Amino acid sequence: MQNKISDVLLQNWDYAMDVEDWAPPLSDALQGVDSIQASWKPGEAGNSIWETVNHLTYYKERLLNKLKGLPQLPDAESNDATFTVTANGEEAWEQAVAKLKTIHASLREVIEALEEGIYDWGGSGHAPGEEVMSLILHDSYHAGQIVLVRKLQGSWPSHRSFN
């Protein structure tokens, strides 16, 4: 059976957030993290989990707005500026994770609607499929960083099982 490119992108989109494949998805990487753990930084050069969640949310929201034809978020001063946390506490952390997951789910709906036209793009820049694939890889990269931060802080289980 041959998969359509849109099906392959949706499958990998799900791997990035919700479905275990070769690596833990973001939902598993974030499961059980509290605001203290989310704020912990592995030295000056590293980002906290919370900073990484805000970074991921920023780029997902930009793509969602672009694909829906909504006004763009203001440009960040730099990529580093997207790793910013302006709130604290458990409720703010839970809101940050919920926003990431909500935007991810909203983008999934848009991706699903693109179907085979996902690489047909009359506008400037990359086709939607290229941008989606880029975000999938971006999510996977940062999920790995989150797991590493959790391992460094001792909050990642020493043994995991998945099916």
C-alpha positions in Angstrom: 0.0 0.0 0.0 1.3 3.4 -1.0 0.9 6.3 1.4 0.2 9.8 0.2 2.7 12.4 1.2 0.0 14.1 3.3 -0.5 10.8 5.2 3.2 10.5 5.9 3.4 14.0 7.2 0.4 13.5 9.5 1.9 10.3 10.8 5.2 12.0 11.6 3.3 15.0 13.0 1.7 12.6 15.4 5.1 11.0 16.2 6.4 14.5 17.2 3.8 15.1 19.9 1.8 12.0 20.8 3.0 8.7 19.4 6.1 6.9 20.5 8.3 5.9 17.5 12.1 5.9 17.5 12.2 8.5 20.2 9.8 9.8 22.9 7.3 12.3 21.6 7.0 15.7 23.2 4.0 14.7 25.3 6.1 12.0 26.9 9.1 14.2 27.3 6.9 16.8 29.2 4.9 14.3 31.2 5.2 14.8 34.9 7.4 17.9 34.6 6.6 20.5 37.2 7.4 24.3 37.0 10.6 23.9 39.1 11.9 21.2 36.8 10.7 23.1 33.7 12.7 26.2 34.9 16.0 24.4 35.7 18.9 25.2 33.3 21.8 22.9 32.7 24.4 25.7 32.9 24.6 29.1 31.2 24.7 27.8 27.6 21.6 25.5 28.0 17.9 26.3 27.8 15.3 25.3 30.3 12.5 23.0 29.4 10.1 25.9 29.7 12.2 28.1 27.5 12.2 25.3 24.9 8.4 24.8 25.1 7.9 28.6 24.5 10.3 28.4 21.5 8.4 25.5 20.0 5.1 27.2 20.6 6.3 30.4 18.9 7.3 28.7 15.6 4.2 26.5 15.6 2.0 29.5 16.1 3.7 31.3 13.3 3.1 28.5 10.9 -0.5 28.1 12.0 -1.2 31.7 11.4 0.5 31.6 8.0 -1.4 28.6 6.8 -4.7 30.0 8.1 -4.0 33.4 6.5 -4.0 35.1 9.9 -1.8 38.0 11.0 1.7 36.9 11.8 3.2 37.1 15.3 5.7 39.9 15.6 9.1 38.9 14.4 11.4 37.8 17.3 14.4 40.0 17.8 16.5 36.8 17.3 16.0 33.0 17.6 17.4 33.3 21.1 14.5 35.7 22.0 12.0 32.9 21.4 13.5 31.0 24.3 12.0 33.4 26.8 9.9 32.8 29.9 8.0 35.7 31.4 5.8 33.9 33.9 6.4 31.5 36.8 4.6 29.1 38.9 2.7 25.8 38.3 -0.4 27.4 36.7 1.7 29.3 34.2 3.8 26.2 33.3 0.6 24.2 32.8 -0.8 26.9 30.5 2.5 26.9 28.5 2.3 23.2 27.9 -1.4 23.4 27.1 -0.8 26.1 24.6 1.9 24.1 22.9 -0.4 21.0 22.6 -3.4 23.1 21.5 -1.5 24.8 18.7 0.0 21.5 17.6 -3.5 20.0 17.4 -4.8 23.0 15.5 -1.9 22.7 13.0 -2.8 19.0 12.6 -6.2 20.0 11.4 -4.8 22.4 8.9 -2.2 19.9 7.6 -5.0 17.3 7.2 -7.0 19.7 5.1 -4.1 20.4 2.8 -4.1 16.8 1.5 -2.1 16.4 -1.6 -1.8 20.1 -2.3 0.7 20.3 0.6 3.6 20.9 -1.8 1.7 23.1 -4.2 2.5 26.7 -3.2 2.0 29.8 -5.3 3.2 32.1 -2.5 6.7 33.1 -1.7 8.9 31.0 0.5 8.6 27.3 1.2 5.6 25.1 0.4 3.5 24.2 3.4 4.7 20.6 3.3 8.3 21.7 3.5 7.5 23.9 6.5 5.5 21.1 8.2 8.4 18.7 7.7 10.8 21.2 9.1 8.7 21.6 12.3 8.5 17.8 12.7 12.3 17.7 12.7 12.5 20.7 14.9 10.1 19.1 17.4 12.1 15.9 17.4 15.4 17.7 18.0 14.0 19.7 20.9 12.2 16.7 22.4 15.6 15.1 22.6 17.0 18.1 24.3 14.2 18.0 26.8 14.9 14.4 27.6 18.5 15.2 28.0 17.8 18.0 30.4 15.5 15.7 32.4 18.2 13.1 32.5 20.7 15.7 33.8 18.3 16.8 36.5 17.4 13.3 37.4 13.7 13.6 36.5 13.7 11.2 33.6 12.9 7.6 34.5 15.9 5.3 34.4 13.8 2.6 32.7 11.0 3.2 30.3 8.8 0.8 28.5 6.6 1.6 25.5 4.4 -0.4 23.2 
